[in-house]
Structure formats: C-alpha cells, structure tokens
Amino acid sequence: MFAMRPVVFLYFVFFSFVAHSGSRADEWKSGIEWKVPRVVDPGPVGGPPADATVLFDGTDMSAFDGGEKWKIKDGYVVANESGISSRQPFGDCQLHLEFASPLEDQGTGQGKGNSGIYLMGRYEVQILDSYKNETYPDGQAAAIYKQSPPLVNASRSPGQWQTFDIIFRSPRFSDDGNVLRPASITVLHNGVVVQNHFKLEGSTAWDSPPAYRPHADKLPFHIQYHGDPVRFRNIWIRELDSGAEKIETKDASATGNATPPQQVELWDETVPHARGTAPEDRPFIDVYLPAADKAVGTGIIIFPGGGYGALAKGHEGHAIAEWLNSLGIAAFVCDYRHRGKGYGHPAPLVDAQRAIRLVRQRAEEWNLQSEKIGVMGFSAGGHLASLTATHFDAGNPAAVDPVDRMSSRPDFLVLGYPLVALGKPYTHARSQRHLLGENPDPQLLEMLSSEKQVSKDTPPVFLWHTGEDTGVVPEHSVAFYLALRKAGVPAELHIYERGRHGLGLARSVPAVSDWTDRCTVWMQNRGLLPQND
C-alpha cells in the first residue's frame, strides 16, 4: 500500500493541472459585468492617497468651522476653546487622522486626553488617553461611544502620535423615515483593527439611549473639544462610492429636499464693512429648496450659533434645513461674518438683514410667498435672529440694487436656546466679547439687548430652551417672552427641564426632541404650513 501512494499523488496532480488549464472544463464565470476599478495613486508611504481631500496638512485649518480657534504649532494643531466641524459634508468615507494625548494632562478616566470624532455630527468614535488609564470600556479610546468597546486596547503612551483610520458607511432612510441600512464603522487604531464593521444602533449621545432620526445623506463631521489640549495632524478623507449598493434608493431624501444646496453670495459686488475680498469677507447663504410637490411657499433663513466666533453649521444649520425641507419649507443657512473671520458688530446684523431682503427679492424664483419669510436662530444665532426682529426697515424704494428695496423685517421667528440680553450677569460673556469687544458702550449694549427693543411691530415668536442649559441660560428666553407679551406680540415659550446647551434638533434627547413637533403645530396655526387633514 505504501508503494502506491506516489502514483496516486501524481495522478491527482496531473488531472488537476489539466482541469485548470482549460482543456478539461470551461472556466466558470459569474456572468456579472463588473465595473473596472479606477486607478488611484496610493501616495507616499505615510501620506494621503491622490484622491483624498486633505483637511489639515499642518499649516491651515480653513477646512473647518471654528478651526481658527485651534492653535497651529510645528505641523500640528492643538484643540482649544470649542469643537470644530468640517465645512464640507460627507457620507460614506474613509477618514484618517493622527492625534496625541498631552503629556501635561494629569487627569484620570474620562478626564484625560478626551476628545472624539463625530461622523455626521452624531456617531462618535472616542478619543481618550487609554494607556494605563482605566475607564468604562465603551468610553475608552476607539470605542463607538456607549455602544461598542474596542476589540483590543491599542493605545500608545501619552505624547506619542497615534492614528485612526475610520471606514464609515452612513445610514440610509426610506421616504417615511424608516432605517433601510444602519450606519456601520470599522476602525484601525495604530494599524490594529479595533472595530470590525460594527453596526450602530443609532446616535451616540452620552445622556440617552441610541436612536436613529432621519437626516441628510451627507453632513459635516465634528471633532470635539472636551477641555483637553489634544493634538491633531495629517487629517484627510476619501469619499467612498456607494453607487453599487444593493439597497433601496430615494428619489428625494427622507427630508424631502429636491436638489443639493446652492451657495448664493449676499452681495454680487462690494460687501459693506468688508476688510478684504477673501472668502471670509464674503457672506453667503446655502439654499435648500424642497421638492416642488412638497413646497408650501414658506421660507426660513437659519442663523447657526457659535458664540459670534464660529458657526455651528452642521447641527444648527444643514440638519435644520433638511428638517424644514421635509415640511415643504425652503431653508437658507446664512454664513454670516463673525469674530472668527475678523468681524464684530455691525457686520453680522448687516449680513442677516441682507439675507432677509435677498430671499424676499427672489421669492418668486424660489417659489415663496414674500409675506411668509421668517428667521430661525440658535444660541448666538438666536441673538442675531432676534436683532432682525427688533431692528428692521421697509427698504429703500429708490435704491439701485433691487435687493435693497425689500423690507428686512422677518414675518416670524423661531428661536432655540437664544442669547438675547447683553450686559447682564447671566449674559454669555464670550459671545458679547466677540460681538462688541472687551469694553462695549453701554448705549450699544442697550440697543442690542433684544428684550429692551421689542415693539408692537415685532413679528410673532416661537421660543424653546432647557432648564439645564448653563451655556446660555433660559433667563434669556424668559426675558424676551415677557417683553413680547407686554408689547402684545404673539409668542409661545417652551422650557424643557432636561437637556444641555446646543442641542439643535435634539433627536438624541427624548425629553426635548418634540420641540420640532410643537414648532410645526405653531407654524400650522399661523398659516405657514397646511393644517393636518
């Protein structure tokens, strides 16, 4: 028996060769006509691929809203003051960044090297110093926050550079808001797979269970500032082609917008009070128009917050616009000038008034009724919105520019956790400083405190705030409501017990998330939306 084995082996090898050479059987093919993969230069070792969008190369943070606050040094940037958001929205993507926990940080647990990457502004991959630093597993470095601990702890010691390579697939929603495909994340931490195509259960809020709420297919990502001077470098991103996905697609997004937003500058020529002609000197609006069969003729200009030093255009701008589109409302996210761009008063107010005039002047083009143009603002953007309702004019009929002939008075206001009062003990000091400088004129403080400028001509207002807001306390909304009531201006105020500052749509905080439903009913009752059948 032992002598026969070589013969059997040779027989097997011979016929295996014949079969694979094609002389014994035809080659099997799937029958699929595959798309030929495009060629991508992988770039230098350690560098970005040729098709990547480089967001930070060590010299310039202009790709981020709020990036001007972070401190660039020796090819890296240090987190400072507040978080930053990419100016460009992204969906399915490959995101690369490098970070280093500060040596000087002597905290423990969640208080050591804390930051995070929020894909689409709501799905967090945790950044933390997890080298010999105990904390809860689903909050350590590379965790999908509160949902999935990393498979292993691949952290390097403080001060050393670490890498995240994140592969993200955004969720997909049906037209009625159901989840067609959940979001998923793969993470390589220092080259080690620590999240393997984890399917998220929803958003990753710290104070509420995960939940999905319909949103746009692309949104900016956010890098958190949690009080620790975490360092970052080599940030780049690649958008991934999702054209071949075998999932139900939408003829319009779940939010009802018909086309991608269009950027429209507020002035074609010279911009008032401009310091130059660079992009930061030229304010604009992002125009979000609903599908024609959903349009109701109402338009809202949105003023995101940011303490008059930046703009939170993600959760207080683009996400809000998508929600309004789902109601059939045209939305216009205003990128106004602020201290981060080198501007204080009066530039933000001049930009806001111009945005109202521009939308009203182009009402017919954008399928709007000129008497249904409102404004919506959050935090410092709420202060700016309130200023437009207390400082307006009917326009100049003799103006050469047809936009200047339009009224700057909004027809209604919606304010979320707004700054209103200046010069008060409870005033948000940083916002006031960014707007008016260190030692503002008392008369200017009086003029720009909206609760002191309300008149019978102030338009109707919907206000909401939270009792736990320590950033801009609810006394602002209360003071404004009382002034409106005294002047006989229709107003509705909601103060929720729970919830931090800066919630936007507040989809991850059930105790607050119904503000959009209440606002919708308010707009229906004012004739800005059709009544439910």
C-alpha positions in Angstrom: 0.0 0.0 0.0 2.8 2.4 0.8 4.3 1.9 -2.7 1.1 3.1 -4.4 0.9 6.5 -2.8 3.3 8.4 -5.1 1.4 7.1 -8.1 -2.0 8.3 -6.7 -0.5 11.7 -5.9 0.9 12.1 -9.5 -2.4 11.1 -10.9 -4.2 13.8 -8.9 -1.7 16.5 -9.8 -1.8 15.7 -13.5 -5.6 15.9 -13.7 -5.8 19.0 -11.5 -3.4 20.7 -14.0 -5.5 19.6 -17.0 -8.7 20.9 -15.4 -7.2 24.3 -14.5 -5.6 24.6 -17.9 -9.0 24.7 -19.6 -8.6 21.5 -21.6 -10.9 19.5 -19.4 -13.6 22.0 -18.5 -14.8 25.6 -19.3 -13.8 28.4 -16.9 -16.6 29.3 -14.5 -17.8 32.9 -14.7 -20.3 34.8 -12.6 -22.0 36.4 -15.6 -21.7 39.8 -13.9 -20.4 42.7 -16.0 -18.0 44.3 -13.4 -17.1 47.9 -13.4 -13.4 48.3 -14.0 -11.9 49.8 -10.8 -10.4 53.2 -11.3 -6.7 53.7 -10.7 -5.7 55.6 -7.5 -2.2 56.6 -6.8 -1.7 55.5 -3.1 0.6 58.4 -2.5 3.9 58.3 -0.5 4.2 56.0 2.5 2.5 57.6 5.4 0.9 60.2 3.2 -2.6 60.6 1.8 -3.8 58.9 -1.5 -4.0 61.0 -4.5 -7.9 61.1 -4.4 -8.0 62.2 -0.8 -9.3 65.6 0.4 -6.6 66.9 2.7 -8.3 68.8 5.5 -5.3 69.7 7.6 -1.7 69.4 6.4 0.0 71.2 9.3 -0.4 74.7 8.1 -4.1 75.7 7.5 -7.4 75.0 9.4 -9.7 76.8 6.9 -11.4 73.5 6.1 -13.1 73.6 9.5 -15.7 75.9 11.0 -14.1 77.0 14.3 -10.7 75.9 13.1 -9.3 79.4 13.6 -9.6 78.9 17.4 -7.2 76.0 17.4 -3.5 76.7 17.8 -1.2 75.5 14.9 2.3 74.7 16.0 5.2 72.7 14.4 2.9 70.9 11.9 0.1 70.0 14.3 -2.9 71.8 15.8 -4.0 71.9 19.4 -7.7 71.7 20.4 -8.8 74.9 22.0 -12.0 76.7 23.2 -14.6 74.7 21.3 -15.1 71.9 18.8 -14.7 72.2 15.1 -16.8 70.9 12.2 -15.8 70.2 8.6 -17.1 72.8 6.2 -17.8 70.1 3.7 -20.5 67.5 4.4 -19.6 63.8 4.0 -21.4 60.4 3.9 -19.7 57.1 3.2 -16.0 57.8 3.7 -12.5 56.8 4.8 -11.2 59.2 7.4 -7.6 59.4 8.6 -6.2 61.4 11.4 -3.4 61.4 13.9 -3.6 62.5 17.5 -1.5 62.8 20.6 -2.7 63.0 24.2 -1.0 65.9 26.0 1.9 64.9 28.4 0.8 67.7 30.7 -2.7 66.3 31.2 -2.7 64.6 34.7 -6.4 63.7 34.8 -7.8 60.3 35.1 -10.6 58.3 33.5 -12.7 60.4 31.1 -10.7 63.5 32.2 -7.5 62.5 30.4 -6.9 63.3 26.7 -10.6 63.4 26.0 -11.9 64.2 22.5 -13.9 62.4 19.8 -14.8 62.2 16.1 -18.5 62.6 15.4 -19.2 61.2 12.0 -22.1 63.2 10.5 -22.1 65.2 13.8 -23.8 62.3 15.8 -21.9 59.0 15.6 -18.8 59.2 17.9 -15.5 57.3 17.8 -14.0 58.2 21.2 -10.5 59.8 21.6 -9.1 59.3 25.0 -5.7 58.6 26.7 -6.4 54.9 27.4 -2.7 54.0 28.2 -2.8 52.6 31.7 -5.9 54.7 32.3 -9.0 52.9 33.5 -12.5 54.0 32.5 -15.6 52.3 31.3 -14.9 50.1 28.3 -17.5 51.7 26.0 -15.9 55.1 26.6 -12.2 54.3 26.1 -10.1 55.2 23.1 -11.6 53.8 19.8 -14.9 52.9 21.4 -18.1 53.6 19.5 -19.2 55.7 22.4 -21.7 54.0 24.7 -22.3 51.2 22.1 -19.2 49.2 21.4 -15.9 48.9 23.3 -12.8 48.4 21.1 -11.8 44.7 20.4 -8.4 45.5 22.0 -6.7 48.4 23.6 -4.0 49.5 21.1 -3.2 52.8 22.8 0.3 54.3 22.9 1.7 56.2 25.8 0.9 59.9 26.3 2.8 62.3 24.0 3.2 59.7 21.2 1.4 60.1 17.9 -1.4 57.7 17.3 -3.5 57.0 14.2 -7.2 56.4 13.5 -8.3 55.0 10.1 -12.1 55.0 10.1 -14.2 53.4 7.4 -17.8 54.8 7.8 -21.0 53.8 6.0 -23.7 56.3 6.7 -27.3 55.1 7.4 -29.9 55.2 4.7 -33.6 56.0 5.3 -36.8 55.4 3.4 -39.0 58.3 2.4 -41.2 57.6 5.5 -38.2 57.7 7.8 -37.5 54.0 8.4 -33.9 52.8 8.5 -33.1 50.9 5.3 -29.5 50.4 6.4 -27.9 51.2 9.7 -24.6 53.1 9.9 -21.5 51.0 10.3 -18.0 51.7 11.4 -14.6 50.0 11.0 -11.7 51.4 13.0 -8.0 50.7 12.8 -6.2 52.2 15.8 -2.4 52.4 15.2 -2.9 49.9 12.4 -4.8 47.4 14.6 -8.5 46.5 13.8 -10.4 47.6 16.9 -13.9 47.9 15.4 -14.9 45.4 12.7 -17.8 46.7 10.7 -19.8 47.5 13.8 -23.5 48.3 13.0 -24.6 51.3 15.1 -27.9 51.2 17.0 -28.3 55.0 16.4 -26.7 58.1 17.7 -24.1 58.1 20.4 -25.4 60.6 23.0 -23.9 60.5 26.5 -27.3 61.0 28.2 -29.8 59.0 26.3 -30.1 55.6 24.6 -29.1 55.3 20.9 -31.8 56.2 18.4 -32.0 56.9 14.6 -33.6 60.0 13.3 -33.8 60.7 9.5 -31.1 63.1 8.3 -29.3 64.0 5.1 -27.1 61.5 3.3 -24.1 63.9 3.8 -23.3 66.0 6.9 -20.2 67.6 8.3 -18.1 65.6 10.8 -17.1 67.2 14.1 -14.0 66.9 16.2 -14.8 67.5 19.9 -13.1 69.9 22.3 -13.6 68.4 25.8 -11.3 70.8 27.7 -8.1 68.8 27.0 -5.4 70.2 24.6 -5.3 67.1 22.4 -3.0 67.5 19.3 -4.0 66.6 15.8 -2.2 66.3 12.5 -2.5 64.7 9.0 -6.3 64.8 8.6 -7.6 63.6 5.3 -10.7 62.0 4.0 -11.8 60.0 1.0 -15.4 59.8 -0.1 -16.4 56.2 -0.9 -18.6 55.4 -4.0 -21.9 53.9 -2.9 -23.3 53.7 -6.3 -23.3 49.9 -6.5 -25.1 49.4 -3.1 -28.0 46.9 -3.3 -30.3 48.9 -1.1 -33.5 50.8 -1.8 -32.7 54.3 -3.0 -34.6 57.5 -2.7 -35.8 59.8 -5.4 -35.5 62.6 -2.8 -34.0 62.3 0.6 -36.1 61.4 3.6 -36.1 65.1 4.4 -37.8 66.0 1.1 -35.1 68.2 -0.5 -35.2 68.2 -4.2 -31.6 69.3 -5.1 -28.2 69.7 -3.3 -27.9 73.1 -1.7 -26.8 76.1 -3.8 -24.4 78.7 -2.4 -25.5 82.3 -3.1 -23.5 85.3 -2.1 -25.3 88.0 -0.3 -23.7 90.8 -2.4 -22.5 90.5 -6.0 -20.2 93.4 -5.7 -18.7 95.3 -2.7 -19.6 93.9 0.7 -20.4 96.6 3.4 -17.8 96.8 6.1 -15.6 94.3 4.4 -11.9 94.1 5.4 -10.9 92.5 2.1 -12.2 90.3 -0.7 -11.2 86.8 0.6 -13.9 84.1 1.1 -14.2 85.0 4.8 -15.1 88.6 3.7 -18.0 87.5 1.5 -21.1 86.2 3.4 -23.5 83.8 1.7 -26.5 81.6 2.1 -26.8 77.9 1.3 -30.2 77.5 -0.4 -32.1 74.3 0.4 -35.3 74.0 -1.7 -37.9 71.4 -1.1 -39.2 69.1 -3.8 -41.7 71.1 -5.9 -44.6 68.9 -5.0 -43.9 69.4 -1.3 -43.3 73.2 -1.3 -45.7 75.2 0.8 -44.4 78.7 -0.1 -42.8 79.5 3.3 -39.1 80.3 3.6 -36.8 80.4 6.7 -33.3 81.9 7.0 -31.3 80.0 9.5 -28.6 81.6 11.7 -26.4 78.9 13.3 -24.8 79.6 16.7 -21.2 79.6 17.5 -20.7 82.4 20.1 -20.1 85.0 17.3 -16.7 83.4 16.9 -17.6 80.5 14.6 -20.7 78.8 13.0 -22.2 75.5 14.0 -23.5 74.9 10.5 -23.9 71.2 10.9 -26.4 70.5 13.7 -27.7 74.1 13.8 -27.6 74.7 10.1 -27.6 71.9 7.5 -29.6 69.5 9.7 -32.2 72.1 10.4 -32.5 72.9 6.7 -33.1 69.2 5.9 -35.9 69.0 8.5 -37.5 72.2 7.2 -37.4 70.8 3.7 -39.2 67.7 4.9 -42.1 70.0 5.9 -42.0 71.7 2.4 -40.3 74.8 3.7 -37.4 76.4 1.8 -34.4 76.9 4.0 -31.5 79.3 3.7 -28.4 78.7 6.0 -26.7 82.0 6.5 -22.9 82.0 6.7 -22.6 85.4 8.3 -19.4 87.2 9.4 -18.2 86.8 13.0 -15.1 87.3 15.1 -13.5 84.1 13.8 -13.5 85.8 10.4 -12.3 89.1 11.9 -15.7 90.8 12.3 -17.8 92.2 15.1 -20.8 94.5 15.1 -22.4 95.7 12.8 -21.3 93.1 10.2 -23.4 90.1 11.5 -26.6 92.2 11.6 -25.9 93.8 8.2 -25.5 90.3 6.8 -28.6 89.0 8.5 -30.8 91.9 7.2 -29.4 91.4 3.7 -30.2 87.7 3.8 -33.8 88.5 4.5 -34.0 91.1 1.8 -32.4 88.8 -0.7 -34.7 85.9 0.0 -37.7 88.2 -0.2 -36.5 89.7 -3.5 -36.0 86.3 -5.1 -39.3 84.8 -3.6 -40.9 84.2 -6.9 -37.8 82.4 -8.3 -37.7 80.2 -5.2 -41.5 79.5 -5.1 -42.1 81.5 -2.0 -44.7 83.9 -0.7 -43.0 87.1 0.1 -45.1 87.6 3.3 -44.0 84.2 4.6 -40.3 84.8 5.1 -39.1 84.0 8.7 -35.9 83.5 10.5 -34.6 80.8 12.9 -31.6 81.1 15.1 -29.8 79.1 17.8 -27.7 80.4 20.7 -25.7 83.4 19.4 -27.5 82.9 16.1 -30.7 83.3 18.1 -29.5 86.7 19.3 -28.8 87.7 15.7 -32.3 86.5 14.6 -33.9 88.5 17.5 -32.0 91.6 16.3 -33.5 91.3 12.9 -37.0 91.3 14.6 -36.2 94.5 16.6 -34.0 96.4 14.0 -35.6 96.4 10.6 -36.8 98.8 7.9 -39.1 98.8 4.9 -36.4 99.1 2.4 -35.3 101.9 0.1 -37.7 102.2 -2.9 -35.2 104.4 -4.7 -32.2 102.0 -4.3 -30.4 101.0 -7.4 -29.9 97.5 -6.1 -33.4 95.8 -6.2 -32.5 93.7 -3.1 -32.2 97.0 -1.1 -35.7 97.9 -2.0 -37.1 95.0 0.1 -38.1 95.0 3.7 -35.7 93.5 6.2 -38.5 92.6 8.7 -38.9 88.9 9.1 -42.5 87.7 9.2 -41.9 85.3 12.2 -39.2 84.0 14.4 -38.2 80.6 15.7 -35.5 80.7 18.4 -33.7 77.8 20.1 -31.9 78.4 23.3 -31.2 82.0 22.2 -28.8 84.6 23.6 -31.0 87.7 24.0 -29.8 90.1 26.8 -26.4 91.8 26.8 -24.7 93.4 29.7 -26.4 91.2 32.3 -24.8 89.0 35.0 -26.1 86.0 33.1 -25.0 87.1 29.6 -22.8 84.7 27.7 -19.6 86.7 28.1 -17.7 85.2 25.2 -20.4 85.9 22.7 -20.7 89.5 23.9 -17.0 90.0 23.7 -16.8 88.6 20.2 -19.6 90.8 19.1 -18.7 94.1 20.9 -15.2 93.8 22.3 -13.9 94.0 25.8 -15.5 97.3 26.9 -18.7 97.9 24.9 -20.5 101.2 25.0 -23.5 101.0 27.5 -25.8 102.5 24.9 -24.7 99.8 22.4 -25.5 97.1 25.0 -28.9 98.6 25.4 -29.6 98.8 21.7 -28.5 95.2 21.1 -30.4 93.7 24.0 -33.4 92.5 22.1 -35.7 92.2 25.1 -35.4 96.0 25.5 -36.1 96.7 21.9 -39.4 94.8 21.4 -42.3 96.9 20.0 -45.8 96.1 18.7 -44.3 95.6 15.3 -42.0 92.8 16.4 -43.2 89.7 14.5 -44.6 86.6 16.3 -42.1 84.3 18.0 -41.7 80.6 19.0 -39.1 80.1 21.7 -37.6 76.9 23.3 -35.0 76.5 25.9 -33.8 73.9 28.5 -33.6 74.4 32.3 -30.2 72.6 32.4 -28.6 74.9 29.8 -25.6 76.5 31.5 -24.1 77.9 28.3 -26.9 80.3 27.5 -29.3 80.2 30.5 -33.1 80.1 30.0 -33.5 83.6 31.6 -32.8 85.0 28.1 -35.9 83.3 26.6 -38.0 84.2 29.6 -37.0 87.9 29.4 -37.7 88.0 25.7 -41.1 86.3 26.1 -42.2 88.7 28.9 -41.2 91.7 26.7 -43.2 90.2 23.8 -46.2 89.6 26.0 -46.0 93.2 27.3 -46.0 94.6 23.8 -48.9 92.4 22.7 -46.8 90.3 20.3 -48.0 86.7 19.8 -45.4 84.4 21.4 -45.1 80.8 22.5 -42.4 79.6 25.0 -41.3 76.1 25.9 -38.8 75.4 28.6 -37.8 71.8 29.0 -36.5 70.5 32.3 -33.7 68.4 30.9 -31.1 69.0 28.2 -27.7 70.7 27.7 -26.9 73.7 25.5 -26.5 73.3 21.8 -28.9 70.5 21.0 -30.0 71.5 17.5 -32.8 69.1 16.5 -32.2 67.3 19.9 -33.0 63.9 18.3 -30.8 62.1 20.8 -32.5 63.7 23.8 -36.1 62.4 24.0 -37.0 64.8 26.8 -36.5 67.7 24.3 -36.9 66.2 20.8 -40.6 67.1 20.5 -39.7 70.8 20.1 -39.9 70.3 16.4 -43.4 68.8 16.6 -44.5 71.8 18.8 -42.9 74.2 16.4 -44.6 72.5 13.4 -48.0 72.9 15.1 -47.3 76.5 15.9 -46.4 77.2 12.2 -49.6 75.4 11.1 -51.7 77.6 13.4 -50.1 80.7 11.9 -50.8 79.6 8.4 -47.2 79.0 7.5 -47.9 75.3 7.0 -51.1 73.5 5.9 -53.2 72.0 8.7 -53.2 68.3 9.0 -56.3 66.6 7.5 
